[in-house]
Amino acid sequence: MKGMANRMIEVDSLTKQRAGRPVLDAVSLRGTEAGVTVLVGASGSGKSTLLRCLNGLEIFEGGSITIAGHRLAAGGQSTVGLDDLRRDVGMVFQQFNLFPHLSVLDNVMLAPRVVSKLPVEEARSRAVDLLDRVGLSAFAAARPATLSGGQQQRVAIARALAMRPRVMLFDEPTSALDPTMTSEVLEVIVDLAKGGQTMVVVTHDYGFAKRAATWVVELAAGRVIRQGTATEVLP
């Protein structure tokens, strides 16, 4: 990835241990603005741990991360620094983590209102636009429990986008879904990629990676073993 312009993500010699054993071993990678970096590898290879490090959810022992203009150093970050980071770096997890007592619309509106102090009508307008973007405008008044898993994950994506992050992180966003629901969610992510959203996606779905990835990083036992274009890395 030498000479890449407009770098949005730089991971240098990232090292993470658990119980004295390396989970990430000198991992380095780069991701460009408006690019989609896909992390692949067997279960336990360190993909999700790496993703969580990018959002400050994991403390690491060595190396550094620069993402969306924020620098993360070994040993942990300040609360203020993490709050600033998470305004620019959104994350969608395997589980949807929606507030069950709030409507779909209110789930999407919540962070802009509470974190960014956005006026109610502006937050509502933004949420309505995002629900339309993920194909769920008809479900704005519904409670999450009445939606399918694929629909709930699309609400989670809209909720993360409501903060207008510079980078979006996806941790196996379709792992809990059946094939039909998986297709719904992946289409939304592909659409985001076409729109120029910078993303890092952990996935086992090579078909999706071939469609959307700008750069593919393969991990094994906490190390990067290959990286390149989808054509170069994926079978």
Buried (B, 14 or more C-beta within 10 A) or exposed (E): BEEBEEBBBBBBEBBBBEEEEBBBBBBBBBBBBBBBBBBBBEEEBBBBBBBBBBBBBBEBEBBBBBBBEBEBEBEEBEEEBBEBBBBBBBBBBBBBEBEEEBBBBBBBBBBBBEEBEBEEEEBBEBBBBBBEBBBBBEBBEBBBEEBEBBBBBBBBBBBBBBBEBBBBBBBBBBBBBEEEBBBBBBBBBBBBBEEEBBBBBBBBBBEBBBBBBBBBBBBBBBBBEBBBEBEEBBE
